[in-house]
Amino acid sequence: MRSKIIIVTLLFLTLTTSANATPDLLNMARDFLSKARTYLSEKLGPEYVEKIMGEDEITLPEIPKLNDDTKSTAVYNKKELSSAKAPTGQQKQQLDYLFIKELFITTKLREATENDLGIWYNTLTQGGSREGVYRAMVLDAEYYELETKTISTSKSAIDFSIYFLETFINQKIDANSLKKPNFFSMKREITERALSIIDLFENQNDLAKWYAVFSGYVAMKYTEAWTNDLRKNSSKMAHLRWAMSVPVEHIKSETYIKIHQVMNYLSAP
């Protein structure tokens, strides 16, 4: 099975460089190569895959400089970067419902009650934003109580936080300073910085590249943390295409869910 996939992969790699390939064939080839990269990375390791497929060429854009005030409200006056249309109708209702369920699990490590679902679903249907719901959840009394408990952060979660801050936020940080905060406080603070960086990008293309590199990294590094096929996909190109096709609000929601989920996974008993 693996040898057949490798052979087809080589054929599709050849096809993507052919001047005679039609747009439909190129799209089919790129979709296959995206899935093949993920499958072969899981089975054979990313180093072997890079030898036969080359590196995923998408690289991080220049990271905007984060001000000391990470909670600035100036971003609310910014023009929407993406021209992608948000889901509407029944599709939006379904996505909002699933979003709230997942948000409770990843942020508070518990299932949402029917009352929880009703309150926050109504908030979204009445024009509230996903980011507004997220911030309300991590600033409410329940989350505050979680932050007051003695819940330390695992070494692997600290290592991830350091790597994330240095690579995707462009901030150097002393590892010792991360040993003191409560686990839930750590998740909230790291996510807050990520959302602030997202707000500082001036164009959709750079934001999509940032998101693609981040998503490709967590997919390859923490494969077992994901159940969703796209989140498992280590192809940066697949994540870039997705990020270019959705509103910024959806890029944000995927980002904070992924940060919380990675840290949950790394701190699980």
Secondary structure, DSSP 4 states (H G I P E B T S, - for coil): -HHHHHHHHHHHHHHHT-TT--HHHHHHHHHHHHHHHHHHHHHH-HHHHHHHH--------PPPPPPS-TT-SGGGGSPPS--PPPP-HHHHHHHHHHHHHHHHHHHHSSPPPHHHHHHHHHHHHTT--HHHHHHHHHTSHHHHHHHHS--PPPHHHHHHHHHHIIIII-----GGGGSSS-HHHHHHHHHHHHHHHHHH-SSHHHHHHHHHHHHHHHHHHTGGG--SHHHH---HHHHHHHHHTS-HHHHHHHHHHHHHHHHHHHH--
